[in-house]
C-alpha cells in the first residue's frame, strides 16, 4: 500500500511502499499445535490456579500462577542448505560446491563422523569431531567467548559485555579479530562464541556478562562486528545459546541448585511470537546476516520442546526464515533425542556422548542405523554434512591450517588423548598473544563508565594521602588462575565464572597500578584490602585525603556455586558487604571515589547520594588489563567514554518479573518478557538510577543541527523476489548394515564415540517412524524469509538522520551519539516508548566538531505482526530521538506513516 511520509519541517508528500498493516492481531504464538517430534518432552498446559512458587530472594519473588503454554508448532522438513544469499562477509556458493563435492566422496560412516563428537575427555579439544575421509581430520571446538579456554600463552580479553560498553564498532571488530587469530594459531577451528543468549532478560542472570546487552539492537550490532572480526581471521564463529536461555537455575535436570524440590525436566521458557522476533531472535538474525558459521542450541525448552529438538525454532525460524546456511550444534549434552533432533534441525551433537563419559550417543551408531534402515533419509544426512563442511571451505581452513597444539584437559606437556591412554606430547605451549594485549587493554579502557563526578573529583591528581579499600582492588591471593574456571570471588574481577573464562597470562590489580601513579606524583599511598576489618578501615579512612573504595558482584555458569549463588546471583547488592564498606569509609572521609567491578547492575542506593561520595566509576569486567585500564582513567591518562549497556535500577523489583529460583513442580517453567531493561522502565514510567546509554566524560559535548530525510521509497519485496537456489544433489551411499560394522581387528577405545554399528541387528527396520521429514512443509514458508538474516528488503535504508557533535570542553574525549525511535501508538501492536536504532562514537579534540549519520532500515521501523507472520509498519507518527542516553534527547524529529 502507499504510505504518505510527513517529516516535520523536512519532507512533504513523499511516498514509500510498505507491507500492509491491515490484518493485525494481538500478540500471541501461532496456532497451538503440538510438535510431533518432541511430544514426549513437551510441557502440557499448566493450571493457572493451582501452582505457585516463591523465591527466598528479598524483593524479587516469583509467585502466582504458573506460566501458560501454547506448545511450539511443528515445522518440517528441515530446510536444506543451498549456499544461496550473500552475507556481510561474502557468499556461501563456492564453499557449498566444494563441500558437496567432498561429501560425495564419503560413505555413510564418514558422514556420521562429521556430525558426532568423539566423546567427552577424548582427543585434545573440548569438542572434537571424528575423521571424515583422507582430507578432513576433524574439527577442534573450543570455549570461550573472551579467549581460548584451558590453555596457556593466550590473552584474556575483556568479555563481550565489557567491550560492548565502548559502543565502538571498530574496537568490537578488532576484539573479535584478535581472538580469532589466537584460536586459529592454537589450531582450534571453532570458537564457541559470541553470545547473544542469554540476552539479559534478568539482571541477576548468571551468564548475562558473557553477551553484549539486554537491548536486542545493541546486541545485534555487537555480535555482527565480533563475527566479522573472528571469521576474517579464518576462525569459525559459533553464536550461542539459541534461544531463550536466560537463567542458570534448572537449565539441566542433571544439575543441582541447592536444597530444591526435585525436578526432572529442564526449565521451559515461554516466548510469545512477537517477543521472539522483536527481542530474542533479533540479534541471532544479525549473526546470520554477518555470516556466522554455526549456531549452538540451548539446554532448556522453548514453548514445550527442547532447544535442540525444536523444529519451529531450528527448522522454521533459523533455517527457513533467517536463511541460515551453516550448521546447528548442540550445547554440551543438550541433545535429548536422536531421530527427533535430526529431523528437527540439529546437525551436530556435542561432545558426542549422551552424558559425559557415558560411552553412548544419540548420533554415532544410532544415526548410522537410522540412515541404513530409512528412518532418516540420506538426503538429510548429506545436508548435515554439507552444512558442517561449508564453513571449512568458506574460511579456507582446508589450506595450511595450524595443527592443534594444545590439550584442553591438561597444561602438562605430556598427557594422553583419552583416559588411561598412552603418554604423548599434547601441549606445545605455543604463545599466540602477539600484540593482542593492546586490544585487550583498549577494550578495557574504552568501556569504563563514569557515572558520577562532583566537585571535579576525577581525574585524580596529587593528593597528600591516597587510600584504597576493598579486596576487589587486588589480584586473587591464590593467583589470577587460583580458582578453577574462576569459580570464586576473591580479588579483582576480569570476568565471571564458568566455561566462558580463560587462563590469565597475568592480571594487573588496581592497587599496584594506582600505587605507581600515586608514588610518581609524590602522594602517600595506603591500602586496606580486608573488607571486613572495621578498625583498620576506620583508621585508614580517617587519615585519608582521598579514598577509593572497590566493591564487586559476581556470577557465572550453573555448574559452579559461589557463596550460595548457583550461577545466577541471589541478590541485587554488592558482595562482601560492599555497601557497608562504602558507608564506613564515607563516614570518615569526605572525598571518596567508588569503583564497581561487576557482572551486571547492582543497587547503589545506600550511598550514591551521599555527598561524601564524590565520584562513581563502573569498571565492569576488564580481563587481564582491568587494573591498569582503571588507573589510567582515574588519573586522566584516558578520558572515560564508556556508556551503560543496561539500566541501573533503584530496586530489583523495578525490572519486573525475575529469575525462577524454585520450580513450580517437576517441570519448571517461566515467561520471558517482551519488553526488558530500559523498555520495561519506560513502559512502566519507572525512573532508573542511571539510564541505559548513560556515561559521563571529563569534557562536555553538544549535539546540534539534526536532520532526518527519506533516502529511499523502495517497496518491501516478497520472498518470491529472491532466488532460492538448489540444494546440492549427492548420489546415495547405499551402505549395508554389514559394511557399517567396525573393521576386523580395529582397536576400539572404551567410551570413544564411533559411527560403527554394534551389530547388523541395530539397523533392522523398525515400526514406521511417525514423523514427517520430506514432502509438503507442515507450516508455510515464512514470508519474512528470502536471504541470510531474513527478507533482504528488511535491510533497505529508508531514512538518514545526520547531526553535528562538538567537544565544548577543555579535554579531548569521545561521545556516543544515540538514535532512539519512538513507535506510533497502536491498540493491536503496542510498543515500548523508545527503541535504540543507531549509535556512533566520535573522538574529538577540544573545540572541534564532527558529523554523525544514522541509517534507519525497514526492519528498524517495523513491528512483528503474528497474524500475517511478517514485519509491518505501524500507522501514525514515528519519532527520531537523538541524544546521549535512553532518557536524554536533545533533538526530536517526526515522521508520519499513514
C-alpha atoms as one frame of an Amber mdcrd trajectory, in Angstrom:
protein
   0.000   0.000   0.000   1.086   3.607  -0.486   2.014   5.433   2.672   2.473
   9.171   2.957   5.591  10.220   4.786   5.441  13.545   6.554   8.685  14.570
   8.183   8.114  17.624  10.319   9.674  20.603   8.629  11.665  18.438   6.222
   9.619  16.340   3.820   6.140  16.658   2.422   4.171  14.403   0.148   6.864
  11.730  -0.235   5.710   8.166  -0.662   7.062   4.702   0.052   5.866   1.139
  -0.307   5.371  -0.767   2.950   3.692  -4.025   3.843   0.040  -3.668   4.665
  -0.711  -3.489   8.385  -4.407  -4.060   7.869  -4.642  -7.599   9.261  -3.128
  -7.006  12.655  -3.916  -9.069  15.742  -2.978  -9.156  19.385   0.381 -10.561
  20.379   0.488 -14.337  20.600   2.011 -17.510  19.233   0.991 -19.392  16.141
  -1.802 -21.952  16.292  -1.199 -24.183  19.315  -0.459 -27.491  17.657   1.988
 -29.826  19.347   5.311 -30.545  17.673   5.053 -34.267  16.851   8.808 -34.721
  17.095   9.007 -33.541  20.656   5.706 -34.596  22.131   7.451 -36.810  24.664
   9.308 -33.809  26.027   6.537 -31.255  25.626   5.236 -29.454  28.670   1.455
 -29.774  28.937  -0.645 -26.738  29.611  -0.220 -25.987  33.277  -3.022 -24.990
  35.574  -3.206 -21.246  36.050  -4.636 -21.550  39.520  -3.032 -24.352  41.459
   0.754 -23.928  41.458   2.724 -21.070  42.920   6.402 -20.508  43.515   8.067
 -18.052  45.847  11.751 -17.214  45.846  13.632 -16.585  49.050  15.319 -13.594
  47.411  14.002 -10.458  49.151  12.204  -8.041  46.856  12.266 -10.308  43.832
   9.811 -13.105  44.396   8.444 -15.256  41.623   4.942 -16.061  42.785   1.469
 -16.549  41.427   0.091 -18.846  38.750   2.409 -20.908  36.625   3.041 -19.733
  33.060   0.512 -20.556  30.370   1.745 -22.545  27.403   0.981 -22.716  23.721
   3.166 -25.601  22.519   5.707 -24.977  19.818   4.179 -25.720  16.399   5.875
 -28.266  14.122   7.958 -27.239  11.131   9.152 -29.980   8.769  11.089 -30.959
   6.787  14.400 -29.447   7.819  15.265 -26.905   5.078  18.222 -27.997   3.009
  21.079 -25.565   2.598  21.647 -24.159  -0.866  24.505 -21.697  -0.353  22.224
 -19.008  -1.770  22.356 -15.455  -0.482  25.187 -13.094   0.401  26.128 -12.279
   3.973  28.136  -9.308   5.197  31.340 -11.324   4.894  30.624 -12.790   1.461
  28.813 -15.587  -0.318  28.460 -19.286   0.504  28.029 -20.566  -3.063  31.547
 -21.744  -3.858  32.001 -23.228  -0.369  28.784 -25.217  -0.827  30.048 -26.559
  -4.124  33.343 -27.594  -2.544  31.645 -29.153   0.476  29.182 -31.064  -1.684
  31.971 -32.391  -3.890  33.832 -33.682  -0.849  30.755 -35.151   0.830  30.036
 -37.029  -2.387  33.276 -38.969  -1.809  32.319 -40.060   1.704  30.422 -43.103
   2.856  27.702 -43.052   5.495  30.102 -43.749   8.368  32.327 -40.830   7.428
  29.340 -38.502   7.137  28.116 -39.599  10.563  31.592 -38.850  11.957  31.181
 -35.256  10.793  28.011 -34.906  12.853  29.143 -36.593  16.068  31.683 -35.613
  18.696  34.142 -38.318  19.743  33.130 -38.012  23.407  33.962 -36.001  26.496
  37.628 -36.053  27.502  38.628 -37.743  24.252  41.032 -36.029  21.871  42.666
 -32.683  22.569  39.719 -30.302  22.467  36.580 -29.680  24.497  34.671 -30.780
  21.414  36.108 -32.761  18.550  34.559 -34.483  15.551  35.804 -37.703  14.017
  37.772 -38.375  10.849  35.914 -37.989   7.570  37.927 -39.135   4.605  41.576
 -38.509   3.799  41.416 -34.698   3.827  39.441 -33.952   6.963  40.851 -34.883
  10.357  38.032 -33.354  12.376  37.064 -30.054  13.951  38.553 -28.750  17.187
  35.854 -26.778  19.029  36.840 -24.606  21.990  35.474 -22.170  24.532  35.333
 -19.300  25.343  33.803 -16.005  24.181  36.617 -13.977  25.813  39.646 -16.057
  24.810  40.712 -19.637  24.290  39.997 -21.701  27.392  42.147 -24.120  29.387
  45.444 -23.348  27.652  48.461 -21.138  28.205  50.191 -18.497  26.121  46.895
 -16.735  25.381  45.285 -13.364  26.059  42.332 -12.948  28.421  40.271 -10.263
  26.725  37.528  -8.317  28.461  34.254 -10.188  27.867  31.765  -9.157  25.213
  29.644  -7.340  27.774  32.629  -5.130  28.518  33.782  -4.258  25.012  30.124
  -3.519  24.194  30.282  -0.715  26.773  32.749   1.021  24.492  29.964   1.417
  21.894  32.807   1.362  19.368  32.096  -0.868  16.368  35.681  -0.721  15.135
  37.015  -1.813  18.516  34.467  -4.619  18.846  35.542  -5.985  15.471  39.234
  -5.711  16.389  38.471  -7.519  19.658  36.869 -10.341  17.644  39.716 -10.408
  15.136  42.356 -10.703  17.850  40.508 -13.594  19.486  40.116 -15.260  16.113
  43.844 -15.032  15.453  44.653 -16.649  18.789  42.196 -19.538  18.349  43.457
 -20.158  14.837  47.103 -20.016  15.888  46.387 -22.638  18.563  44.799 -24.888
  15.946  41.168 -24.554  17.047  38.677 -24.403  14.168  35.574 -23.166  16.023
  35.235 -20.604  18.803  32.207 -21.322  20.959  31.056 -17.731  20.896  29.926
 -14.992  20.585  26.923 -14.937  22.918  23.522 -13.312  22.481  21.668 -15.906
  24.539  21.253 -15.103  27.317  20.265 -11.717  26.010  19.903 -10.413  29.556
  16.223 -10.621  30.476  17.112 -10.799  34.156  19.716  -8.504  35.741  20.717
 -11.335  38.095  21.095 -13.894  35.315  24.322 -15.830  35.775  25.734 -15.593
  32.264  24.490 -12.226  31.082  28.063 -10.925  31.314  29.117 -13.303  28.511
  26.975 -11.436  25.968  26.582  -7.809  24.988  23.442  -6.140  26.254  19.765
  -6.780  27.009  18.985  -4.410  24.150  18.448  -6.554  21.068  19.675  -3.864
  18.646  22.935  -3.231  20.511  23.475  -6.967  20.949  22.868  -7.464  17.241
  25.337  -4.779  16.256  27.924  -6.197  18.623  27.549  -9.816  17.554  27.795
  -8.841  13.914  31.084  -6.995  14.429  32.553  -9.795  16.536  31.718 -12.429
  13.921  33.152 -10.324  11.110  36.347  -9.977  13.130  36.642 -13.631  14.154
  35.949 -15.017  10.706  38.258 -12.530   8.985  40.990 -14.367  10.910  39.853
 -17.673   9.391  38.123 -18.927  12.537  34.563 -20.254  12.610  32.207 -18.380
  14.940  29.517 -20.274  16.821  26.803 -17.947  18.118  25.018 -19.218  21.218
  22.826 -20.168  23.123  19.830 -20.438  20.806  17.305 -19.465  22.238  15.548
 -18.366  25.469  18.404 -19.467  27.743  18.008 -16.600  30.195  18.811 -18.147
  33.580  21.038 -20.851  35.034  18.584 -22.340  37.521  17.011 -25.515  36.101
  18.741 -25.330  32.730  19.564 -29.046  33.124  17.818 -31.657  35.219  21.238
 -33.163  35.977  22.434 -30.064  37.853  21.587 -29.212  41.447  20.818 -25.741
  42.736  20.925 -26.154  46.492  18.049 -27.555  48.545  15.356 -27.646  45.881
  12.261 -29.732  45.199  13.015 -32.461  42.673  12.610 -31.550  39.018  13.100
 -33.906  36.087  12.880 -31.596  33.057  14.882 -28.563  32.069  13.124 -25.250
  32.513  10.614 -24.348  29.822  10.821 -20.771  28.564   7.580 -19.453  27.112
   8.238 -16.810  24.493   5.412 -15.233  22.521   5.751 -14.972  18.765   6.173
 -11.211  18.855   8.654 -11.245  21.743  10.620 -13.931  19.927  11.023 -11.841
  16.794  11.432  -8.357  18.225  13.579  -9.243  21.232  15.218 -12.671  21.414
  15.616 -13.658  17.746  16.707 -10.188  16.597  20.453 -10.474  17.385  20.583
 -14.034  16.036  19.290 -12.626  12.747  22.184 -10.161  12.771  24.577 -13.045
  13.405  23.217 -14.991  10.435  23.392 -11.914   8.231  27.019 -11.428   9.270
  27.779 -14.945   8.010  28.121 -16.916  11.248  29.309 -20.495  10.652  27.381
 -22.315  13.355  24.656 -21.857  15.936  24.604 -23.640  19.293  21.178 -24.686
  20.535  20.481 -24.403  24.237  19.740 -26.680  27.176  16.282 -25.550  28.122
  12.890 -25.956  26.484  11.149 -23.320  24.389   7.362 -23.420  24.357   7.285
 -27.102  25.286  10.098 -28.507  23.140  13.776 -28.836  23.972  16.017 -26.286
  22.290  17.972 -28.925  20.338  14.840 -30.747  19.149  12.518 -27.824  18.494
  11.523 -27.895  14.835   9.903 -24.459  14.973  12.979 -22.644  16.260  15.582
 -24.667  14.308  13.829 -25.507  11.040  11.245 -22.748  10.961  12.905 -19.657
  12.381  16.614 -20.302  11.907  16.934 -22.285   8.691  13.829 -21.085   6.850
  13.025 -17.550   7.975  16.606 -16.444   8.654  18.070 -18.448   5.777  20.905
 -19.878   7.881  23.356 -21.840   5.709  25.698 -23.147   8.407  25.218 -25.925
  10.939  23.424 -26.264  14.255  25.382 -27.896  17.073  24.105 -28.855  20.491
  25.339 -27.385  23.707  27.374 -29.965  25.603  24.990 -32.816  26.498  21.956
 -30.772  25.421  20.810 -33.420  22.913  17.752 -35.285  24.211  16.897 -37.420
  21.191  18.371 -38.905  18.039  15.997 -39.142  15.098  13.694 -36.493  16.526
  16.547 -33.993  16.938  17.962 -34.666  13.460  14.608 -34.123  11.803  14.006
 -31.009  13.899  17.190 -29.443  12.509  20.117 -30.478  14.725  23.214 -31.119
  12.591  25.935 -31.928  15.146  25.815 -33.317  18.683  28.464 -32.329  21.203
  30.542 -33.608  22.836  29.097 -36.760  21.252  28.097 -38.878  24.221  24.594
 -38.696  25.683  26.071 -37.622  29.010  29.715 -37.032  29.871  31.682 -40.287
  29.597  28.537 -42.362  29.065  30.061 -44.107  26.069  26.849 -43.966  24.043
  25.402 -41.368  21.698  22.086 -40.291  20.252  24.027 -39.879  16.995  27.056
 -42.068  16.224  26.000 -45.676  15.597  22.332 -44.803  16.172  22.428 -42.237
  13.375  24.155 -44.773  11.126  21.414 -47.288  11.860  18.649 -44.740  11.249
  20.054 -43.889   7.823  20.571 -47.504   6.791  17.050 -48.550   7.780  15.495
 -45.488   6.153  14.259 -43.727   9.283  16.399 -40.756   8.318  16.943 -40.060
   4.651  20.414 -39.888   3.157  19.326 -36.518   1.838  19.058 -35.213   5.398
  22.433 -36.699   6.376  24.025 -35.181   3.295  22.576 -31.794   4.191  24.021
 -32.077   7.697  27.448 -32.985   6.310  27.458 -30.195   3.712  26.350 -27.596
   6.248  29.152 -28.699   8.590  31.855 -28.626   5.928  30.799 -25.472   4.054
  32.387 -23.075   6.608  35.584 -25.166   6.479  35.960 -24.302   2.812  34.428
 -20.857   3.081  37.084 -19.744   5.583  39.818 -21.706   3.782  40.526 -23.888
   6.776  41.473 -26.611   4.282  44.591 -24.642   3.348  47.604 -24.701   5.696
  45.556 -24.524   8.870  47.701 -24.783  12.028  47.624 -28.136  13.789  46.073
 -28.353  17.230  48.990 -27.632  19.561  47.371 -27.895  22.986  45.214 -30.076
  25.197  42.087 -28.763  26.887  42.478 -31.424  29.584  45.917 -30.651  30.997
  48.592 -27.972  30.943  51.310 -30.607  31.156  53.487 -31.115  28.108  52.877
 -34.865  28.121  49.432 -36.357  28.554  47.054 -38.709  26.776  44.395 -38.438
  24.117  41.869 -40.328  26.212  41.695 -41.512  29.834  44.310 -44.195  30.536
  45.738 -43.727  27.049  49.458 -43.928  26.286  51.553 -40.826  27.032  52.144
 -38.464  24.136  53.084 -34.807  23.734  49.773 -32.939  23.950  50.891 -29.381
  24.704  53.438 -27.489  22.659  52.832 -24.315  24.699  52.571 -22.073  21.640
  52.400 -18.422  22.700  49.762 -16.820  20.458  49.417 -13.449  22.176  51.404
 -11.383  19.665  50.355  -7.730  20.212  46.825  -8.625  21.270  47.405  -7.231
  24.741  46.958  -3.776  23.244  43.478  -4.740  22.019  42.632  -6.205  25.422
  43.835  -3.028  27.106  41.959  -0.757  24.703  38.780  -2.811  25.167  39.027
  -2.435  28.944  39.939   1.251  28.726  37.179   2.464  26.399  34.486   0.573
  28.292  34.985   2.148  31.719  31.980   4.335  32.595  31.967   7.472  34.693
  28.613   7.602  36.485  29.121  10.454  38.937  31.758  13.169  39.250  31.022
  16.053  41.596  33.404  18.882  42.501  35.714  17.603  39.743  36.719  14.725
  41.960  38.216  12.991  38.944  40.642  12.800  37.321  42.968  12.271  40.252
  45.982  14.482  40.715  48.356  14.926  43.584  46.720  14.146  46.884  48.659
  14.017  50.119  47.333  10.658  51.250  45.558   8.310  48.825  43.990   5.244
  50.450  42.222   2.420  48.687  39.850  -0.090  50.247  38.392  -3.461  49.329
  39.523  -6.890  48.295  38.474  -6.221  44.694  41.432  -3.861  44.325  43.976
  -6.704  44.454  44.656  -9.855  42.420  43.288 -13.046  43.980  45.805 -14.063
  46.713  45.719 -17.586  45.251  46.778 -16.167  41.903  44.766 -14.917  38.944
  44.012 -18.542  37.991  43.740 -19.738  41.579  40.123 -20.861  41.303  39.193
 -23.359  38.550  37.132 -21.634  35.855  37.345 -18.520  38.070  34.832 -20.122
  40.423  35.337 -17.777  43.360  35.089 -14.072  44.089  38.458 -13.201  45.549
  40.290 -10.245  44.088  39.780  -8.042  41.072  37.160  -9.209  38.592  38.220
  -9.681  34.997  35.266 -11.940  34.181  32.545 -14.009  35.784  32.931 -17.765
  36.289  32.276 -20.890  34.247  33.068 -22.163  30.773  33.184 -18.594  29.466
  36.582 -17.970  31.046  40.238 -18.363  30.131  43.599 -18.748  31.892  45.359
 -15.463  32.617  48.926 -14.968  31.399  48.987 -12.207  34.021  46.481  -9.890
  35.651  47.095  -6.341  36.763  45.431  -5.358  40.020  44.133  -1.853  40.602
  46.173  -1.429  43.785  49.537  -1.873  42.075  48.555   0.260  39.085  47.267
   3.094  41.278  50.268   2.862  43.560  52.627   3.538  40.660  50.686   6.669
  39.742  50.408   7.919  43.321  54.065   7.452  44.156  55.168   9.085  40.904
  53.265  12.209  41.981  54.665  12.245  45.477  51.487  11.070  47.211  51.429
   8.794  50.221  49.723   5.532  49.341  47.917   3.147  51.688  45.585   0.248
  51.123  43.258  -1.908  53.208  42.202  -4.945  51.196  40.432  -6.718  54.061
  36.838  -5.630  53.542  35.774  -6.878  56.974  38.437  -5.262  59.186  36.315
  -2.407  60.519  39.002  -0.960  62.805  41.655  -0.815  60.084  39.132   0.693
  57.675  38.056   3.404  60.116  41.634   4.331  60.995  42.800   4.483  57.375
  39.737   6.418  56.187  40.090   8.996  58.976  43.553   9.962  57.818  42.927
   9.769  54.057  42.682  12.938  51.994  41.229  10.881  49.128  39.726   7.396
  49.297  38.958   4.903  46.542  36.605   2.087  47.550  36.315  -1.058  45.477
  33.162  -3.202  45.503  32.008  -6.060  43.299  29.315  -8.554  42.338  29.936
 -11.839  40.549  28.034 -14.599  38.745  28.585 -17.372  36.264  27.580 -20.749
  34.969  25.291 -23.029  36.958  27.691 -25.939  37.402  29.633 -23.823  39.925
  28.208 -22.325  43.100  29.969 -19.418  44.790  28.738 -18.397  48.234  25.353
 -19.980  47.544  24.965 -18.312  44.158  24.179 -21.147  41.750  25.267 -19.314
  38.638  22.512 -16.722  38.954  23.007 -14.070  41.598  20.682 -14.360  44.568
  20.564 -10.653  45.390  20.937  -7.207  43.863  23.565  -5.880  46.259  27.347
  -5.689  46.278  29.151  -8.780  47.507  31.413  -8.961  50.568  29.257  -6.414
  52.375  30.357  -3.777  49.896  27.644  -1.298  50.812  28.745  -1.346  54.434
  32.338  -0.792  53.320  31.323   2.323  51.378  29.302   3.643  54.305  32.145
   3.035  56.741  34.695   4.843  54.581  32.437   7.788  53.728  31.608   8.286
  57.391  35.291   9.154  57.917  36.383  10.583  54.539  34.516  13.330  52.685
  36.170  12.723  49.318  35.512   9.127  48.299  35.517   7.549  44.849  33.617
   4.270  44.495  34.720   1.781  41.836  32.383  -1.057  40.853  33.669  -4.258
  39.282  30.545  -6.223  38.463  28.958  -8.671  36.064  25.813  -6.549  35.913
  23.649  -3.977  37.618  23.641  -3.702  41.411  21.881  -1.394  43.823  23.792
   1.802  44.580  21.044   3.343  46.682  22.611   3.017  50.130  25.336   5.535
  49.339  25.189   7.033  45.850  23.533  10.285  47.003  25.924  10.714  49.907
  27.816  13.979  49.248  30.971  12.325  50.521  30.785  10.004  47.503  32.271
  12.427  45.014  32.623  10.027  42.079  31.366   6.626  40.942  33.165   4.617
  38.268  31.740   1.475  36.673  34.793  -0.619  35.835  32.822  -3.736  34.897
  34.992  -6.713  33.888  38.325  -5.702  32.433  40.064  -9.002  31.671  43.821
  -9.136  32.207  44.185  -5.345  31.972  41.419  -4.483  34.448  43.612  -2.673
  36.950  45.821  -0.776  34.520  42.922   0.482  32.428  41.144   1.728  35.538
  44.216   3.537  36.860  44.718   5.276  33.534  41.120   6.529  33.601  41.201
   7.621  37.257  44.396   9.596  36.733  43.250  11.156  33.469  45.535   9.321
  31.110  42.382   8.455  29.232  39.111  10.364  29.243  36.299   7.907  30.100
  33.996   7.255  27.153  32.065   4.110  28.081  28.271   4.043  28.241  25.921
   1.734  30.105  24.612  -1.202  28.096  21.911  -1.880  30.673  19.814   0.126
  33.097  20.850   0.500  36.731  17.595   0.438  38.649  16.979   1.737  42.128
  15.321  -1.510  43.175  15.398  -5.050  41.858  11.619  -5.022  41.586  11.908
  -2.185  39.055  12.960  -4.713  36.399   9.738  -6.720  36.571   9.358 -10.499
  36.969  12.646 -12.161  37.696  14.528 -15.431  37.898  12.660 -18.565  38.888
  14.579 -19.771  41.942  12.195 -22.568  42.932  10.379 -24.799  40.457   6.589
 -24.861  40.403   6.718 -28.635  40.030   8.868 -31.275  38.311   8.686 -29.235
  35.096   9.823 -25.693  35.956   8.534 -23.013  33.629   8.724 -19.259  33.156
   7.544 -16.490  30.866  10.171 -14.422  29.070   9.121 -10.817  28.790   8.834
  -8.935  25.548   9.960  -5.559  26.880  13.051  -5.772  29.075  15.549  -3.396
  30.652  15.000   0.270  29.657  11.956  -0.604  27.554  10.298  -2.051  30.647
  11.301   1.003  32.698   9.936   3.378  30.047   6.732   1.439  29.543   6.000
   1.459  33.266   7.207   5.014  33.983   9.931   3.808  36.358  12.776   6.236
  36.977  16.152   4.480  36.911  19.153   5.449  38.938  21.258   5.512  35.762
  19.734   5.129  32.327  20.714   2.790  29.534  23.291   4.526  27.329  24.408
   6.894  30.103  28.009   7.808  30.824  29.924  10.983  31.695  33.219  12.390
  30.454  35.899  14.749  31.717  34.827  17.079  28.929  31.450  18.180  27.541
  29.709  17.763  24.209  26.896  19.442  22.315  24.710  17.793  19.677  23.188
  20.142  17.108  21.782  20.586  13.597  19.979  17.249  13.359  18.037  16.482
  10.199  16.064  13.428   9.097  15.227  12.697   5.483  13.856   9.842   3.462
  16.513   8.381   1.175  14.551   5.502  -0.374  10.963   4.595  -1.096  11.802
   1.024  -2.093   8.952  -1.404  -1.580   9.034  -4.438   0.678   9.717  -7.175
  -1.846   8.003 -10.530  -1.408  10.095 -13.588  -0.643   9.469 -14.830  -4.177
  11.563 -11.925  -5.500  14.743 -13.531  -4.200  16.444 -16.623  -5.638  16.159
 -19.749  -3.530  18.986 -21.795  -5.022  19.044 -25.544  -5.474  20.350 -27.875
  -2.754  23.345 -29.956  -3.843  22.459 -33.401  -5.155  24.634 -36.303  -3.987
  24.236 -39.933  -5.097  23.163 -42.304  -2.305  25.936 -44.148  -0.484  23.811
 -47.308  -0.131  25.881 -48.635   2.760  24.663 -52.005   4.030  24.450 -52.955
   7.685  27.309 -55.422   7.345  29.503 -52.735   5.805  28.775 -50.466   8.791
  30.395 -52.764  11.343  33.806 -51.912  12.752  36.625 -53.243  10.528  38.009
 -56.527  11.737  40.970 -56.037  14.022  40.438 -52.316  14.607  41.087 -51.442
  18.248  38.090 -49.924  19.995  38.793 -47.364  22.713  36.410 -47.510  25.645
  33.873 -44.658  25.708  35.062 -43.273  22.370  32.093 -42.485  20.138  32.235
 -44.339  16.821  29.844 -44.440  13.872  30.007 -48.227  13.631  27.006 -50.429
  14.258  27.179 -52.703  17.275  25.605 -55.438  15.145  23.615 -55.710  11.939
  20.507 -56.108  14.094  20.858 -52.482  15.176  19.894 -51.357  11.655  16.936
 -53.668  11.213  13.783 -51.872  10.070  11.517 -50.970  12.962   7.973 -49.734
  13.146   7.284 -46.919  10.750   8.616 -43.677  12.235   5.580 -41.384  12.513
   7.383 -38.125  11.981   7.441 -36.153   8.717  10.743 -35.310   7.122  10.073
 -34.946   3.444   7.317 -33.696   1.202   4.998 -30.762   1.880   6.098 -28.460
   4.728   3.941 -28.734   7.847   3.848 -24.931   8.049   4.066 -22.381   5.201
   7.482 -20.952   4.462   7.931 -17.652   6.248   7.066 -14.570   4.131   9.732
 -12.791   6.188  12.432 -15.037   4.698  14.397 -14.784   1.484  18.022 -14.337
   2.482  20.559 -14.509   5.330  19.027 -12.705   8.282  15.567 -12.650   6.712
  13.993 -10.860   3.782  16.732  -8.688   2.222  14.255  -5.805   1.916  14.265
  -5.531   5.693  17.767  -4.098   5.458  16.926  -1.359   2.964  17.903   2.021
   4.420  14.818   4.229   4.176  15.830   7.245   6.287  19.025   9.016   7.195
  19.484  11.192  10.251  22.531  13.435  10.484  23.747  15.547  13.395  26.823
  17.505  14.318  28.559  16.933  17.639  31.064  19.355  19.166  33.517  18.967
  22.023  32.695  22.060  24.077  35.102  21.290  26.908  38.816  21.583  27.552
  39.896  17.937  27.127  39.992  15.585  24.183  37.381  12.887  24.514  34.751
  10.743  22.840  30.970  10.937  22.761  28.486   8.242  21.765  25.572   9.836
  19.917  22.489   7.606  20.069  19.310   7.390  17.982  16.074   6.068  19.504
  12.892   5.502  17.543   9.521   6.111  19.082   6.787   3.953  17.516   3.195
   5.091  16.891   0.519   4.223  19.402  -1.271   1.016  18.412  -4.093  -0.824
  20.111  -3.117  -4.124  18.494   0.684  -3.951  18.271   1.570  -1.811  21.251
   5.197  -0.937  21.811   7.648   0.351  24.351   8.147   4.131  24.039  11.709
   4.074  22.675  13.963   1.648  20.823  17.683   2.107  20.200  18.193   2.111
  16.430  21.580   3.732  15.903  24.780   4.894  17.589  28.068   6.434  16.547
  31.162   7.083  18.639  33.305  10.074  17.723  36.644  11.184  19.190  37.110
  14.951  19.278  39.746  17.425  20.365  38.532  20.481  22.300  36.551  22.862
  20.127  36.284  20.503  17.173  33.162  19.055  15.583  32.164  16.039  13.513
  29.080  14.861  11.702  27.386  11.576  12.595  24.939   9.743  10.366  22.359
   7.064  11.167  20.759   4.888   8.513  17.342   3.604   9.550  16.222   0.396
   7.875  12.803  -1.032   7.188  13.484  -3.583   9.908  14.262  -0.793  12.388
  10.865   0.782  11.686   8.848  -2.431  11.736   6.914  -4.454  14.279   6.261
  -8.173  14.024   2.617  -8.985  13.274   1.749 -12.527  14.444  -1.410 -12.540
  12.311   0.361 -12.090   8.974   3.666 -13.615  10.160   5.625 -10.696   8.794
   7.131  -7.336   9.615   4.830  -4.327   9.220   4.928  -0.572   9.625   2.510
   0.968  12.086   0.239   3.806  11.020   0.974   7.066  12.788   3.887   9.142
  13.985   7.391   7.800  14.443   9.800   9.992  16.366  13.540  10.085  15.694
  15.145  10.993  19.013  18.844  11.832  19.207  20.744  12.129  22.457  23.316
  10.516  24.711  21.180   8.039  26.671  17.730   6.468  26.579  16.493   9.236
  28.900  18.292  12.242  27.424  17.255  13.506  23.986  18.469  16.791  22.580
  16.726  16.572  19.209  13.422  15.051  18.094  12.134  14.712  14.530   8.777
  13.258  13.490   7.866  11.016  10.563   4.245  10.127   9.940   3.237   6.938
   8.140  -0.446   6.991   7.235
